[in-house]
Amino acid sequence: VGVAEMKVAVERTGGLVVLAESFGHAVFRDSFKRIFDGGEQSLGLSF
């Protein structure tokens, strides 16, 4: 399944898509941290 096929599911659930080569890749790590960080640059998803 590609990202285009996942678009509807992501939009309907309010989810996020992060494209990275692995879970250890800096793009994934930084994006994941930003989801839960508070502050001005946050995505506002802290629980």
Biopython code that builds the backbone (N, CA, C, O; Angstrom):
import numpy as np
from Bio.PDB.StructureBuilder import StructureBuilder

atoms = [
    (1, "VAL", "N", (0.854, -1.171, 0.000)),
    (1, "VAL", "CA", (0.000, 0.000, 0.000)),
    (1, "VAL", "C", (0.895, 1.226, 0.000)),
    (1, "VAL", "O", (1.853, 1.312, 0.768)),
    (2, "GLY", "N", (0.575, 2.163, -0.859)),
    (2, "GLY", "CA", (1.344, 3.396, -0.947)),
    (2, "GLY", "C", (0.686, 4.518, -0.165)),
    (2, "GLY", "O", (-0.410, 4.366, 0.375)),
    (3, "VAL", "N", (1.371, 5.638, -0.115)),
    (3, "VAL", "CA", (0.872, 6.790, 0.627)),
    (3, "VAL", "C", (-0.419, 7.314, 0.005)),
    (3, "VAL", "O", (-1.326, 7.730, 0.725)),
    (4, "ALA", "N", (-0.510, 7.299, -1.310)),
    (4, "ALA", "CA", (-1.728, 7.784, -1.969)),
    (4, "ALA", "C", (-2.945, 6.965, -1.545)),
    (4, "ALA", "O", (-4.031, 7.516, -1.361)),
    (5, "GLU", "N", (-2.769, 5.668, -1.390)),
    (5, "GLU", "CA", (-3.873, 4.815, -0.967)),
    (5, "GLU", "C", (-4.243, 5.041, 0.494)),
    (5, "GLU", "O", (-5.379, 4.773, 0.886)),
    (6, "MET", "N", (-3.323, 5.521, 1.295)),
    (6, "MET", "CA", (-3.561, 5.749, 2.720)),
    (6, "MET", "C", (-4.166, 7.119, 2.997)),
    (6, "MET", "O", (-4.587, 7.388, 4.122)),
    (7, "LYS", "N", (-4.216, 7.986, 1.994)),
    (7, "LYS", "CA", (-4.649, 9.368, 2.183)),
    (7, "LYS", "C", (-6.017, 9.475, 2.854)),
    (7, "LYS", "O", (-6.174, 10.226, 3.816)),
    (8, "VAL", "N", (-6.990, 8.745, 2.364)),
    (8, "VAL", "CA", (-8.347, 8.827, 2.910)),
    (8, "VAL", "C", (-8.372, 8.406, 4.378)),
    (8, "VAL", "O", (-9.009, 9.066, 5.198)),
    (9, "ALA", "N", (-7.690, 7.323, 4.712)),
    (9, "ALA", "CA", (-7.666, 6.856, 6.101)),
    (9, "ALA", "C", (-7.017, 7.880, 7.023)),
    (9, "ALA", "O", (-7.498, 8.113, 8.132)),
    (10, "VAL", "N", (-5.939, 8.484, 6.572)),
    (10, "VAL", "CA", (-5.242, 9.489, 7.378)),
    (10, "VAL", "C", (-6.128, 10.712, 7.574)),
    (10, "VAL", "O", (-6.229, 11.232, 8.685)),
    (11, "GLU", "N", (-6.768, 11.172, 6.510)),
    (11, "GLU", "CA", (-7.633, 12.350, 6.614)),
    (11, "GLU", "C", (-8.843, 12.096, 7.510)),
    (11, "GLU", "O", (-9.213, 12.965, 8.299)),
    (12, "ARG", "N", (-9.456, 10.939, 7.404)),
    (12, "ARG", "CA", (-10.664, 10.637, 8.189)),
    (12, "ARG", "C", (-10.369, 10.428, 9.666)),
    (12, "ARG", "O", (-11.227, 10.688, 10.510)),
    (13, "THR", "N", (-9.179, 9.967, 9.988)),
    (13, "THR", "CA", (-8.832, 9.731, 11.391)),
    (13, "THR", "C", (-8.087, 10.891, 12.019)),
    (13, "THR", "O", (-7.850, 10.892, 13.227)),
    (14, "GLY", "N", (-7.709, 11.887, 11.212)),
    (14, "GLY", "CA", (-6.933, 12.999, 11.737)),
    (14, "GLY", "C", (-5.504, 12.600, 12.031)),
    (14, "GLY", "O", (-4.820, 13.248, 12.824)),
    (15, "GLY", "N", (-5.053, 11.536, 11.392)),
    (15, "GLY", "CA", (-3.711, 11.009, 11.630)),
    (15, "GLY", "C", (-2.624, 11.786, 10.916)),
    (15, "GLY", "O", (-2.881, 12.803, 10.273)),
    (16, "LEU", "N", (-1.422, 11.295, 11.039)),
    (16, "LEU", "CA", (-0.249, 11.896, 10.417)),
    (16, "LEU", "C", (0.502, 10.840, 9.632)),
    (16, "LEU", "O", (0.440, 9.652, 9.949)),
    (17, "VAL", "N", (1.209, 11.278, 8.611)),
    (17, "VAL", "CA", (2.085, 10.392, 7.850)),
    (17, "VAL", "C", (3.484, 10.980, 7.904)),
    (17, "VAL", "O", (3.688, 12.151, 7.584)),
    (18, "VAL", "N", (4.440, 10.167, 8.307)),
    (18, "VAL", "CA", (5.844, 10.573, 8.317)),
    (18, "VAL", "C", (6.598, 9.604, 7.424)),
    (18, "VAL", "O", (6.613, 8.399, 7.673)),
    (19, "LEU", "N", (7.219, 10.134, 6.389)),
    (19, "LEU", "CA", (7.987, 9.300, 5.475)),
    (19, "LEU", "C", (9.457, 9.347, 5.873)),
    (19, "LEU", "O", (10.073, 10.412, 5.875)),
    (20, "ALA", "N", (10.004, 8.207, 6.203)),
    (20, "ALA", "CA", (11.411, 8.097, 6.573)),
    (20, "ALA", "C", (11.894, 6.700, 6.218)),
    (20, "ALA", "O", (11.094, 5.782, 6.039)),
    (21, "GLU", "N", (13.198, 6.548, 6.119)),
    (21, "GLU", "CA", (13.764, 5.257, 5.738)),
    (21, "GLU", "C", (13.655, 4.217, 6.844)),
    (21, "GLU", "O", (13.533, 3.024, 6.564)),
    (22, "SER", "N", (13.697, 4.659, 8.096)),
    (22, "SER", "CA", (13.606, 3.731, 9.221)),
    (22, "SER", "C", (13.140, 4.487, 10.459)),
    (22, "SER", "O", (13.107, 5.718, 10.473)),
    (23, "PHE", "N", (12.781, 3.738, 11.495)),
    (23, "PHE", "CA", (12.370, 4.366, 12.747)),
    (23, "PHE", "C", (13.533, 5.081, 13.419)),
    (23, "PHE", "O", (13.309, 5.972, 14.239)),
    (24, "GLY", "N", (14.762, 4.718, 13.094)),
    (24, "GLY", "CA", (15.930, 5.353, 13.675)),
    (24, "GLY", "C", (16.396, 6.577, 12.909)),
    (24, "GLY", "O", (17.311, 7.270, 13.353)),
    (25, "HIS", "N", (15.785, 6.853, 11.771)),
    (25, "HIS", "CA", (16.177, 7.990, 10.930)),
    (25, "HIS", "C", (15.806, 9.295, 11.633)),
    (25, "HIS", "O", (14.772, 9.372, 12.296)),
    (26, "ALA", "N", (16.636, 10.307, 11.490)),
    (26, "ALA", "CA", (16.430, 11.585, 12.176)),
    (26, "ALA", "C", (15.087, 12.219, 11.819)),
    (26, "ALA", "O", (14.455, 12.832, 12.679)),
    (27, "VAL", "N", (14.644, 12.088, 10.585)),
    (27, "VAL", "CA", (13.362, 12.669, 10.181)),
    (27, "VAL", "C", (12.222, 12.062, 10.999)),
    (27, "VAL", "O", (11.344, 12.784, 11.471)),
    (28, "PHE", "N", (12.234, 10.743, 11.167)),
    (28, "PHE", "CA", (11.185, 10.090, 11.954)),
    (28, "PHE", "C", (11.279, 10.494, 13.420)),
    (28, "PHE", "O", (10.275, 10.871, 14.025)),
    (29, "ARG", "N", (12.474, 10.418, 13.994)),
    (29, "ARG", "CA", (12.642, 10.738, 15.420)),
    (29, "ARG", "C", (12.203, 12.165, 15.723)),
    (29, "ARG", "O", (11.470, 12.400, 16.684)),
    (30, "ASP", "N", (12.648, 13.118, 14.908)),
    (30, "ASP", "CA", (12.308, 14.519, 15.154)),
    (30, "ASP", "C", (10.815, 14.781, 14.976)),
    (30, "ASP", "O", (10.214, 15.525, 15.751)),
    (31, "SER", "N", (10.228, 14.175, 13.967)),
    (31, "SER", "CA", (8.789, 14.347, 13.738)),
    (31, "SER", "C", (7.985, 13.748, 14.881)),
    (31, "SER", "O", (7.019, 14.353, 15.344)),
    (32, "PHE", "N", (8.377, 12.565, 15.338)),
    (32, "PHE", "CA", (7.672, 11.893, 16.425)),
    (32, "PHE", "C", (7.757, 12.713, 17.708)),
    (32, "PHE", "O", (6.763, 12.845, 18.423)),
    (33, "LYS", "N", (8.928, 13.264, 18.007)),
    (33, "LYS", "CA", (9.084, 14.104, 19.201)),
    (33, "LYS", "C", (8.210, 15.345, 19.104)),
    (33, "LYS", "O", (7.593, 15.750, 20.089)),
    (34, "ARG", "N", (8.153, 15.951, 17.919)),
    (34, "ARG", "CA", (7.390, 17.182, 17.734)),
    (34, "ARG", "C", (5.886, 16.951, 17.934)),
    (34, "ARG", "O", (5.169, 17.873, 18.325)),
    (35, "ILE", "N", (5.411, 15.750, 17.674)),
    (35, "ILE", "CA", (3.994, 15.445, 17.871)),
    (35, "ILE", "C", (3.608, 15.639, 19.331)),
    (35, "ILE", "O", (2.529, 16.155, 19.621)),
    (36, "PHE", "N", (4.472, 15.232, 20.249)),
    (36, "PHE", "CA", (4.136, 15.231, 21.668)),
    (36, "PHE", "C", (4.729, 16.395, 22.447)),
    (36, "PHE", "O", (4.374, 16.591, 23.609)),
    (37, "ASP", "N", (5.619, 17.170, 21.845)),
    (37, "ASP", "CA", (6.196, 18.324, 22.528)),
    (37, "ASP", "C", (5.152, 19.420, 22.698)),
    (37, "ASP", "O", (4.259, 19.582, 21.867)),
    (38, "GLY", "N", (5.279, 20.162, 23.780)),
    (38, "GLY", "CA", (4.442, 21.337, 23.963)),
    (38, "GLY", "C", (5.170, 22.553, 23.415)),
    (38, "GLY", "O", (6.335, 22.461, 23.027)),
    (39, "GLY", "N", (4.506, 23.662, 23.381)),
    (39, "GLY", "CA", (5.161, 24.879, 22.942)),
    (39, "GLY", "C", (4.627, 25.398, 21.620)),
    (39, "GLY", "O", (3.688, 24.848, 21.045)),
    (40, "GLU", "N", (5.244, 26.462, 21.160)),
    (40, "GLU", "CA", (4.776, 27.168, 19.966)),
    (40, "GLU", "C", (4.892, 26.349, 18.685)),
    (40, "GLU", "O", (4.050, 26.480, 17.797)),
    (41, "GLN", "N", (5.919, 25.506, 18.572)),
    (41, "GLN", "CA", (6.150, 24.720, 17.362)),
    (41, "GLN", "C", (5.463, 23.353, 17.395)),
    (41, "GLN", "O", (5.645, 22.555, 16.476)),
    (42, "SER", "N", (4.688, 23.074, 18.422)),
    (42, "SER", "CA", (4.092, 21.741, 18.569)),
    (42, "SER", "C", (2.905, 21.567, 17.634)),
    (42, "SER", "O", (2.361, 22.537, 17.107)),
    (43, "LEU", "N", (2.520, 20.328, 17.441)),
    (43, "LEU", "CA", (1.346, 20.018, 16.636)),
    (43, "LEU", "C", (0.083, 19.945, 17.487)),
    (43, "LEU", "O", (-1.001, 19.681, 16.968)),
    (44, "GLY", "N", (0.216, 20.176, 18.777)),
    (44, "GLY", "CA", (-0.939, 20.228, 19.663)),
    (44, "GLY", "C", (-1.587, 18.883, 19.938)),
    (44, "GLY", "O", (-2.790, 18.818, 20.191)),
    (45, "LEU", "N", (-0.812, 17.811, 19.892)),
    (45, "LEU", "CA", (-1.381, 16.493, 20.115)),
    (45, "LEU", "C", (-0.969, 15.895, 21.451)),
    (45, "LEU", "O", (-1.115, 14.691, 21.660)),
    (46, "SER", "N", (-0.460, 16.714, 22.351)),
    (46, "SER", "CA", (-0.063, 16.210, 23.668)),
    (46, "SER", "C", (-1.296, 15.769, 24.432)),
    (46, "SER", "O", (-2.364, 16.372, 24.322)),
    (47, "PHE", "N", (-1.132, 14.705, 25.213)),
    (47, "PHE", "CA", (-2.260, 14.185, 25.975)),
    (47, "PHE", "C", (-2.110, 14.548, 27.422)),
    (47, "PHE", "O", (-2.964, 14.200, 28.237)),
]
sb = StructureBuilder()
sb.init_structure("model")
sb.init_model(0)
sb.init_chain("A")
sb.init_seg("    ")
for serial, (resi, resn, name, xyz) in enumerate(atoms, 1):
    if name == "N":
        sb.init_residue(resn, " ", resi, " ")
    sb.init_atom(name, np.array(xyz, "f"), 0.0, 1.0, " ", f" {name:<3s}", serial, name[0])
structure = sb.get_structure()
